Amino acid sequence: MNRIDTKFAELKRKKKKAFIAYITVGDPDLKTTYKIVLE
């Protein structure tokens, strides 16, 4: 199992949920993307 599968299995055992953030690189521009990633 990889670390993502392991984490989801752990959360399932604990009856907890997970949130996966998705950031589109370059939207609206690279400078803004860089700032978002570092937050």
C-alpha positions as a Markdown table, in Angstrom:
| # | Residue | x | y | z |
|---|---|---|---|---|
| 1 | Met | 0.0 | 0.0 | 0.0 |
| 2 | Asn | 1.2 | 3.5 | -0.7 |
| 3 | Arg | 1.0 | 6.3 | 1.8 |
| 4 | Ile | -2.2 | 7.7 | 0.4 |
| 5 | Asp | -3.9 | 4.3 | 0.6 |
| 6 | Thr | -2.6 | 3.9 | 4.1 |
| 7 | Lys | -3.9 | 7.2 | 5.2 |
| 8 | Phe | -7.4 | 6.6 | 3.7 |
| 9 | Ala | -7.5 | 3.1 | 5.4 |
| 10 | Glu | -6.6 | 4.8 | 8.7 |
| 11 | Leu | -9.3 | 7.4 | 8.3 |
| 12 | Lys | -11.8 | 4.8 | 7.4 |
| 13 | Arg | -11.0 | 2.8 | 10.6 |
| 14 | Lys | -11.4 | 6.0 | 12.6 |
| 15 | Lys | -14.7 | 6.8 | 10.7 |
| 16 | Lys | -13.2 | 10.2 | 9.7 |
| 17 | Lys | -13.2 | 12.0 | 6.4 |
| 18 | Ala | -10.5 | 13.4 | 4.2 |
| 19 | Phe | -10.1 | 16.5 | 2.1 |
| 20 | Ile | -7.9 | 16.7 | -0.9 |
| 21 | Ala | -7.1 | 20.2 | -2.3 |
| 22 | Tyr | -6.5 | 20.6 | -6.0 |
| 23 | Ile | -4.7 | 23.6 | -7.3 |
| 24 | Thr | -4.4 | 24.3 | -11.0 |
| 25 | Val | -1.0 | 25.6 | -11.8 |
| 26 | Gly | -1.0 | 28.9 | -13.7 |
| 27 | Asp | -4.6 | 29.8 | -12.9 |
| 28 | Pro | -5.0 | 32.8 | -12.8 |
| 29 | Asp | -1.2 | 33.2 | -13.2 |
| 30 | Leu | 2.1 | 31.6 | -11.9 |
| 31 | Lys | 2.7 | 34.3 | -9.3 |
| 32 | Thr | -0.7 | 33.8 | -7.7 |
| 33 | Thr | -0.3 | 30.0 | -7.9 |
| 34 | Tyr | 3.1 | 30.3 | -6.1 |
| 35 | Lys | 1.5 | 32.4 | -3.3 |
| 36 | Ile | -1.4 | 29.9 | -2.9 |
| 37 | Val | 0.9 | 26.9 | -2.7 |
| 38 | Leu | 3.0 | 28.5 | 0.0 |
| 39 | Glu | 0.0 | 29.4 | 2.2 |
